[in-house]
Amino acid sequence: MAIECTAYRDDKGGLHSTPEKATLADLATVLGRVGEEGGMTAGVAKLLLDKREEIERVFAEHDKMVAAAEAAPESGDVVPIKDAR
């Protein structure tokens, strides 16, 4: 008898039992080979997922700095930096 099951597909079409496993597979694909034999890729992908909130905060801060630098006057004027903390 056929039964229904839930699976999660990664970008390459692989099926996984949990969303986390599918996301980890996608992250590993994005990272490519890390280390001589590529054995570190899965660990780095897991670390990225585990530290997602902190990583997103760092990228958000980076984007703000880049936007501020692009908006700064080009005349060489000093622009005061506000401490976000």
Secondary structure, 3 states (H helix, E strand, C coil): CCCCCCCEECCCCCEECCHHHHHHHHHHHHHCCCCCCCCCHHHHHHHHHHCHHHHHHHHHHHHHHHHHHHHCCCCCCCCCCCCCC
